[in-house]
Amino acid sequence: MFRFLIVIEKGDGNYSAYSPDLPGCAATGKTREEAEKNMHEAIAFHIDGLKEDGLPIPEGKFSASWVLV
């Protein structure tokens, strides 16, 4: 099992998501929930491709936290 941070950004009329641990792996959706679901699928597809190509799967190194001011 792997663990990767995903970042979800609100755009003009949709949401986009990416993982800083997996360059080039991104997804979009009409809602935040759809973007997150699509990102889960994109990560699974990305990892399958890495395995198929015999490439290493990167370790999830990024994390996030909220700061209240």
C-alpha positions in Angstrom: 0.0 0.0 0.0 1.2 3.5 -0.9 0.4 6.9 0.6 0.6 10.1 -1.4 -0.4 13.6 -0.7 -2.8 15.1 -3.2 -3.4 18.8 -3.7 -6.9 19.9 -4.9 -7.3 23.4 -6.3 -10.5 25.2 -7.2 -10.5 26.6 -10.7 -13.0 28.5 -12.8 -15.9 26.0 -12.9 -14.0 22.9 -11.9 -11.4 21.4 -9.6 -7.9 20.0 -10.4 -5.8 17.7 -8.4 -2.1 16.6 -8.5 0.4 14.8 -6.3 3.8 16.5 -5.8 5.2 13.0 -5.3 4.1 11.8 -8.7 5.1 14.4 -11.3 2.7 14.4 -14.3 -0.1 12.6 -12.5 -3.1 14.9 -12.4 -6.9 14.8 -12.6 -9.9 17.1 -12.8 -13.5 17.1 -11.8 -16.6 19.2 -11.7 -16.7 19.0 -7.9 -14.0 18.6 -5.3 -15.2 15.1 -4.6 -15.1 14.1 -8.3 -11.6 15.5 -8.6 -10.5 13.5 -5.6 -12.1 10.3 -6.9 -10.5 10.9 -10.3 -7.1 11.5 -8.7 -7.3 8.2 -6.8 -7.9 6.5 -10.2 -5.1 8.4 -11.8 -2.6 7.4 -9.1 -3.6 3.8 -9.4 -3.1 4.0 -13.2 0.2 5.8 -12.8 1.6 3.2 -10.3 0.5 0.4 -12.6 2.4 2.1 -15.5 5.5 2.4 -13.4 5.3 -1.2 -12.4 4.8 -2.3 -16.0 7.8 -0.3 -17.1 9.9 -1.7 -14.3 10.4 1.7 -12.8 10.6 2.4 -9.0 7.5 3.7 -7.2 8.5 6.9 -5.5 8.1 7.1 -1.7 5.5 9.6 -0.6 7.6 12.4 1.0 5.2 15.3 1.0 2.8 16.3 3.8 0.6 19.2 4.6 -0.9 21.0 7.5 -3.2 23.9 8.1 -2.0 27.1 9.7 -4.5 29.3 11.5 -3.7 33.0 11.9 
